[in-house]
Amino acid sequence: MIQARRLLLALAVASTSSLSVPAWALGIGEVHVQSALSQPLRAQIPLSDVGDLGAGEVLVRLASAEDYLKAGIERSQFLGDLQFSPELRAAGGSVIRVTSRQPVREPYLNLLLEVTWPNGRQLREFNLLLDPPSYSFQAPVASPVVASTVRQAVSAPASVPAPQQAPANSSGPQLGSQYQTRENDRLWDIARAIRGPQATPQQAMLAIQRLNPQAFDGGNINRLKRNQTLQLPTAEQMQQHSASEALAQVEQQHQSWRAPSAPAQMDATRRTAAAAAPASVAKGDTLSLVGASTAKGAADAAQGKDQAGTSKALKEQLALTQEGLDQARREREELNSRIADLQSQLDKLQRLVQLKDSHLAQLQARLAEADRVAQSAKQLTQKEAAQTN
């Protein structure tokens, strides 16, 4: 294994030595993905130290198949659809825009880009992780909404208005700042807006909950309160839990949220509505009973729909995670196969070196024997010459 690593290092050095050395290094940052899974790709790669370069002097393209092979990265067919557009600004903010015409079907992509400019060339690998477009942990309708629905049904059973969407915040959530929650705000959306490329949505969700425990009813991430001023975490605070730990804790809270305690809360609401029913009967109006039953049915249907949607989203997330694990397993097996091939080549080289060493030793022995014979012949010749004199 050590020999294999040495050979890999030697190959890397050899490949690097073939690249031209730039007069100055164009800075290429980390990629920022701005689209979701099943959508056309939109991403940006920041550039720095562009100097006085013009847009036409910086060329960006997908690395060649040979470069992909040397780097040990699989080049998928979808990558051929990508387009790269450098946008250079002398005042800063230069980027490479990465777009596609077709929607992305894979949860993550491996890009190997070749960036060239008049005095240099760089090969950079980027890993793009794309989240599902509509995955959330939005809680079902809570009991106060059920009570409101009952009152609406009493006054007008045939007309139950649909819930109105709250207006969007004038300023979205920002990393390390404060954010005022509104109606229909979802913790998942807030977490995705601030997480950045280094953290998962689950890590961001737990960091927000840890900094704002008062903003969650029952201490559960699925019960975010309205009109709460949230202190949003920094990038460092989101790294307190690993991605796997955060995923496990979020799943645990989600299971707790869906535990039998929720139906008990619905039962209490139903009993409260039933207790208020006799007063309506005394007035000779039985519409309240029909309204309560209708409202409960609507609430149960809404709860079932929300739970079904959440279950579907979880299944999609699980499928994406499993697909990522399978891809990692295949890559690991391929890497192990390549290492085995390198080890076989090293063994052959070692045997060849041993054969050469043995042959060299034989040649050295023959040379020593020839020197000894020549020395003996010289001494014998000198002795005969002395006797003749």
Secondary structure as the mmCIF struct_conf table of DSSP 4:
data_model
#
loop_
_struct_conf.conf_type_id
_struct_conf.id
_struct_conf.beg_label_comp_id
_struct_conf.beg_label_asym_id
_struct_conf.beg_label_seq_id
_struct_conf.end_label_comp_id
_struct_conf.end_label_asym_id
_struct_conf.end_label_seq_id
HELX_RH_AL_P HELX_RH_AL_P1 ILE A 2 SER A 17
TURN_TY1_P TURN_TY1_P1 SER A 18 SER A 18
BEND BEND1 LEU A 19 LEU A 19
HELX_LH_PP_P HELX_LH_PP_P1 SER A 20 PRO A 22
BEND BEND2 ALA A 23 TRP A 24
HELX_LH_PP_P HELX_LH_PP_P2 ALA A 25 LEU A 26
STRN STRN1 GLY A 27 ILE A 28
STRN STRN2 HIS A 32 VAL A 33
BEND BEND3 SER A 35 SER A 35
TURN_TY1_P TURN_TY1_P2 LEU A 37 SER A 38
BEND BEND4 GLN A 39 GLN A 39
STRN STRN3 PRO A 40 SER A 48
TURN_TY1_P TURN_TY1_P3 GLY A 51 ASP A 52
HELX_RH_3T_P HELX_RH_3T_P1 ALA A 55 GLU A 57
STRN STRN4 LEU A 59 LEU A 62
HELX_LH_PP_P HELX_LH_PP_P3 ALA A 63 SER A 64
HELX_RH_AL_P HELX_RH_AL_P2 ALA A 65 ALA A 71
TURN_TY1_P TURN_TY1_P4 GLY A 72 GLY A 72
HELX_RH_3T_P HELX_RH_3T_P2 GLN A 77 ASP A 81
STRN STRN5 LEU A 82 GLU A 87
TURN_TY1_P TURN_TY1_P5 ALA A 90 ALA A 91
BEND BEND5 GLY A 92 GLY A 92
STRN STRN6 VAL A 95 PRO A 103
HELX_LH_PP_P HELX_LH_PP_P4 VAL A 104 VAL A 104
BEND BEND6 GLU A 106 PRO A 107
STRN STRN7 TYR A 108 TRP A 117
TURN_TY1_P TURN_TY1_P6 PRO A 118 ASN A 119
STRN STRN8 GLY A 120 LEU A 129
TURN_TY1_P TURN_TY1_P7 PRO A 133 SER A 134
HELX_RH_AL_P HELX_RH_AL_P3 SER A 143 SER A 155
TURN_TY1_P TURN_TY1_P8 PRO A 157 ALA A 158
HELX_LH_PP_P HELX_LH_PP_P5 PRO A 161 ASN A 169
BEND BEND7 SER A 170 SER A 171
TURN_TY1_P TURN_TY1_P9 LEU A 175 GLY A 176
BEND BEND8 SER A 177 SER A 177
STRN STRN9 GLN A 178 GLN A 180
TURN_TY1_P TURN_TY1_P10 GLU A 183 ASN A 184
HELX_RH_AL_P HELX_RH_AL_P4 LEU A 187 ILE A 194
TURN_TY1_P TURN_TY1_P11 PRO A 197 GLN A 198
BEND BEND9 ALA A 199 ALA A 199
HELX_RH_AL_P HELX_RH_AL_P5 PRO A 201 LEU A 211
HELX_RH_3T_P HELX_RH_3T_P3 PRO A 213 ALA A 215
STRN STRN10 PHE A 216 PHE A 216
HELX_RH_3T_P HELX_RH_3T_P4 ASP A 217 GLY A 219
TURN_TY1_P TURN_TY1_P12 ILE A 221 ASN A 222
STRN STRN11 LEU A 224 LEU A 224
HELX_LH_PP_P HELX_LH_PP_P6 LYS A 225 LYS A 225
BEND BEND10 ARG A 226 ASN A 227
STRN STRN12 THR A 229 GLN A 231
HELX_LH_PP_P HELX_LH_PP_P7 LEU A 232 THR A 234
TURN_TY1_P TURN_TY1_P13 ALA A 235 GLU A 236
HELX_RH_3T_P HELX_RH_3T_P5 GLN A 237 GLN A 239
BEND BEND11 GLN A 240 HIS A 241
HELX_RH_AL_P HELX_RH_AL_P6 ALA A 243 TRP A 257
TURN_TY1_P TURN_TY1_P14 ARG A 258 ARG A 258
BEND BEND12 ALA A 259 ALA A 259
TURN_TY1_P TURN_TY1_P15 PRO A 260 PRO A 260
HELX_RH_AL_P HELX_RH_AL_P7 SER A 261 ALA A 282
TURN_TY1_P TURN_TY1_P16 LYS A 283 GLY A 284
HELX_RH_AL_P HELX_RH_AL_P8 LEU A 287 THR A 388
#
